[in-house]
Amino acid sequence: MVVSCAKNAAEADLPIKQETMAHIIFDMQKAKAIVAVVKDTLASDQTRLQDFRKGILQKYNVNQADFDKTWDYYLNHSSAMDSLLLKLSLISEK
């Protein structure tokens, strides 16, 4: 019970809520697929992907530092990551 409450409190303190984070990750995955399929002779894939990422973060009114802090949390908490991936799966089914 204490561990569960501590985990929920830690997630509540994150700058980006889980639902929004799942949508950001989903959009980033779509951007990665687009860059892989649609080639542009004027810009490198890495440059195009960075441009997409900036646009996606702007879309959700999120800065890079908040994204990094939230992502680091999920990387270091496997049960929270499992929950995020489940939410991402539900988004991709829509």
Secondary structure as the mmCIF struct_conf table of DSSP 4:
data_model
#
loop_
_struct_conf.conf_type_id
_struct_conf.id
_struct_conf.beg_label_comp_id
_struct_conf.beg_label_asym_id
_struct_conf.beg_label_seq_id
_struct_conf.end_label_comp_id
_struct_conf.end_label_asym_id
_struct_conf.end_label_seq_id
HELX_RH_AL_P HELX_RH_AL_P1 VAL A 2 ALA A 12
TURN_TY1_P TURN_TY1_P1 ASP A 13 ASP A 13
BEND BEND1 LEU A 14 ILE A 16
HELX_RH_AL_P HELX_RH_AL_P2 GLN A 18 VAL A 37
BEND BEND2 VAL A 38 VAL A 38
BEND BEND3 THR A 41 ALA A 43
HELX_RH_AL_P HELX_RH_AL_P3 ASP A 45 LYS A 59
TURN_TY1_P TURN_TY1_P2 TYR A 60 ASN A 61
HELX_RH_AL_P HELX_RH_AL_P4 GLN A 64 ASN A 76
HELX_RH_AL_P HELX_RH_AL_P5 SER A 78 GLU A 93
#
